[in-house]
Amino acid sequence: MDYERLVASFKYAWQGIVDVWQNEQNFRIHACVALTMVVLGFVFSLNAIEWLFVILAITGVLSTELMNTAVERSVDLITREQHPLAKRAKDASAAAVLIYACMAFIVGIVIFVPKIIKWCLVFF
Ligand SMILES: Nc1ncnc2c1ncn2[C@@H]1O[C@H](COP(=O)(O)OP(=O)(O)OP(=O)(O)O)[C@@H](O)[C@H]1O
């Protein structure tokens, strides 16, 4: 097994995450929302199934956002001119993020809203 190549591939993936973090506002917003969900998860002591849904939602949104950035940059590399196909490619890619973000939003509502309501009823 070529361990150097394996380690290098992790390094390149990490560089990709850092680069997207530094250059894409949407990724930073998603990452902050993800961090908030993790903190709330500990605050409300989620069970294993709830954690699985939260982790799937978080990793799915961040991964689709990374892929969306890859598509945007690839399109920009091919052409900087306005082209209907460039628009369709970028919009389809953005739609993938939107669909997954909606799913993550629903997961957040279903898991956290009942717990927040319960917490409010206890304290107020
Ligand atoms: N080369 C292009 N040809 C035609 N439409 C484009 C092109 N580049 C972007 N668009 C479209 O213009 C709109 C606005 O794009 P936007 O400002 O989000 O730029 P982006 O390059 O897609 O994303 P970002 O700002 O994150 O780099 C979107 O509908 C997008 O599909």
PDBQT file of the ligand as one rigid body, heavy atoms in Angstrom, charges set to zero:
ROOT
HETATM    1  N1  LIG A 201     -20.757  31.963 -17.079  1.00  0.00    +0.000 N 
HETATM    2  C1  LIG A 201     -22.056  32.104 -16.800  1.00  0.00    +0.000 A 
HETATM    3  N2  LIG A 201     -22.966  32.110 -17.792  1.00  0.00    +0.000 NA
HETATM    4  C2  LIG A 201     -24.277  32.254 -17.529  1.00  0.00    +0.000 A 
HETATM    5  N3  LIG A 201     -24.795  32.395 -16.306  1.00  0.00    +0.000 NA
HETATM    6  C3  LIG A 201     -23.940  32.398 -15.257  1.00  0.00    +0.000 A 
HETATM    7  C4  LIG A 201     -22.530  32.256 -15.441  1.00  0.00    +0.000 A 
HETATM    8  N4  LIG A 201     -21.933  32.314 -14.221  1.00  0.00    +0.000 NA
HETATM    9  C5  LIG A 201     -22.924  32.440 -13.319  1.00  0.00    +0.000 A 
HETATM   10  N5  LIG A 201     -24.119  32.495 -13.927  1.00  0.00    +0.000 N 
HETATM   11  C6  LIG A 201     -25.425  32.599 -13.295  1.00  0.00    +0.000 C 
HETATM   12  O1  LIG A 201     -25.562  33.877 -12.704  1.00  0.00    +0.000 OA
HETATM   13  C7  LIG A 201     -26.361  33.786 -11.517  1.00  0.00    +0.000 C 
HETATM   14  C8  LIG A 201     -25.623  34.378 -10.369  1.00  0.00    +0.000 C 
HETATM   15  O2  LIG A 201     -24.455  33.658 -10.185  1.00  0.00    +0.000 OA
HETATM   16  P1  LIG A 201     -23.591  33.900  -8.871  1.00  0.00    +0.000 P 
HETATM   17  O3  LIG A 201     -23.524  35.334  -8.570  1.00  0.00    +0.000 OA
HETATM   18  O4  LIG A 201     -24.094  33.017  -7.796  1.00  0.00    +0.000 OA
HETATM   19  O5  LIG A 201     -22.174  33.440  -9.317  1.00  0.00    +0.000 OA
HETATM   20  P2  LIG A 201     -21.605  32.013  -9.209  1.00  0.00    +0.000 P 
HETATM   21  O6  LIG A 201     -20.315  31.998  -9.926  1.00  0.00    +0.000 OA
HETATM   22  O7  LIG A 201     -22.647  31.022  -9.674  1.00  0.00    +0.000 OA
HETATM   23  O8  LIG A 201     -21.417  31.743  -7.639  1.00  0.00    +0.000 OA
HETATM   24  P3  LIG A 201     -20.360  32.425  -6.622  1.00  0.00    +0.000 P 
HETATM   25  O9  LIG A 201     -20.733  33.871  -6.489  1.00  0.00    +0.000 OA
HETATM   26  O10 LIG A 201     -20.577  31.663  -5.335  1.00  0.00    +0.000 OA
HETATM   27  O11 LIG A 201     -19.003  32.185  -7.194  1.00  0.00    +0.000 OA
HETATM   28  C9  LIG A 201     -26.677  32.281 -11.339  1.00  0.00    +0.000 C 
HETATM   29  O12 LIG A 201     -27.940  31.997 -11.861  1.00  0.00    +0.000 OA
HETATM   30  C10 LIG A 201     -25.599  31.607 -12.163  1.00  0.00    +0.000 C 
HETATM   31  O13 LIG A 201     -26.016  30.356 -12.676  1.00  0.00    +0.000 OA
ENDROOT
TORSDOF 0
